[in-house]
Amino acid sequence: MAKISPFLWFEGNMQEAVRFYVSVFKDARVVSMSQAMATFELLGQEFLALNAHPHHKFNDAISFFIKCDTQEDVDYYWERLGDGGGEQQCGWVRDRFGLRWQVIPNALGRFLMDKDRDKANRVMQAMLQMKKIVIADLEAAYNG
């Protein structure tokens, strides 16, 4: 059976990046690692990584979406992945290696899919003003 795995190109710091990601995610492990390549798993998803030259940089065209149940989860991933990187609008954070992550609470999807379009639109407007998504602020917008 075929399987799809993200393949990440790092600029000579692949081993450091893999160790960082495995330290951030609670269900994570290095499957194999050499100077040139690594295979690792984060939350059951296999990733491949290459130690290469700085020919291609990560950009906003690719990101990884982390579904979070609680504000505690959002805060944890936001702070850990953003350490040494940068915050972006609407729940996006860039890590120290340039990879983009969307740290999104499940509540956002529920609110945005509400049949009451006024409530959903208020949530959308609130989210557009945020960098890190705050569930309490989404709830306040939802409840008007």
N, C-alpha and C positions, 0 to 999 in steps of 0.2 A: 504494500500500500504506500502511496506517495505521502510525503509529509512536507510541510512548509516551515522553515526556520529562518528567522532574521539573521543576516550575515553582516556584521559590523566591521568597518574599516577604521582602525585607530592609527594615530600618527606616532608610532614608536612607543606608546605607553599602554599597550593592550593588556599586559599582565596587571598593571596597577588598576586599570579600569575594571577588569573582571573581578579582582579582589574587592574593589569598592562596591560593585553591584551585589556581589554575594553577601557582603556585610550589611547592606541596606535591607534586603528582602529576607524575611524570616524563613521562608521555605525556599532555600537556594543552595546550590552546590556547584562546584567545579567538577566536571566530568573528566576533562583532560586539558592539559596546558603545556605548551612548549614555548620556546622563544618566539616562534612565528605564528602559532595558531592556538585557539582554545575553543572548547565546547563547554558551555555552562547552562544551568537551568535556573530560572526565576519563576516561582509560583507554578511550576510544572511546564513552563514554556522553554523549549530548547533555543539557545542562541549560539551562533558561531562567531568567532572574532578573529581578526587578522591584524598582525603587527606590520604596518606598512609605512610608506613615506607620505608626507603631507600633500598629496595630490588632490584628494577629495575631502571636503569638510562636510560635517553634518549640517543640515539646515532645517527650516520649518516644514519642508515638504514631507518629512517623515517624523513621526513621533510615536511614543508608546503610551497607551491609554491605561491608567490604573483606576479601576472601579473601587471606590472606598465606601464602606458601610457607615462609618462614623466620622465626626469631626476630628476625633483623635487620630484616626487613620490618615485623613487628609493632612493634618498638621505634621504627623510623623514623616510621611513621604515627601511633603513639601520642604520641610526643613533639611532632611537628610540629602535628598537629591539636589536641592538648591545650594547646598554648602559649597562655596567656591565657584558657583555658576551664576545664574541670574533669573530673576522673576520675570514672567511675561503675563500678558493679559489673559483673562478667562480661564484660569486654572492651569496655564502652561508654565513649566519651569525648565530651564536649560541647566544641565549638570556641568561639572567642571571639565568634562571631556567634550562638551558641545552637543550632546544628545538631548533631544527634547522629549519631555514627558508631560502628559496631561493627567493631572491629579484631580479626579472628579468624583464628588459624592453621588451615590445612586439617587439621592433625593432630587438632584438637579433634573435628571431625566424624567422622573415622576412628575415634577412640577411643570416642566416644559411640554409634556404630553397631555396635560389636563384638558378636558373638553371645554372648560371655561377659558376661552382665548384671552379674556382680559387678565385673568390670574396668570396665565402662562406668559403673556407679554410683559407683565410687571416683573416676573422672575427673570425673563430674558434681559430686560433693561438693568435690573440689579446686577446680574452676572456680568454684563458688559462693563460695569464700573469696577469690577474686582480684579485683582491679580489672583491671590489665593482665594478659593471659593470657601465662603463661610455659610454653613447650613442655616444658622440662626437668622442671618440676613436674608437668605432666600425665603425662609419661612415667613419672615416679617413682610416681605414684598408680596408673597403669595396671599397672605391674609389681609393685605391692603391696609 
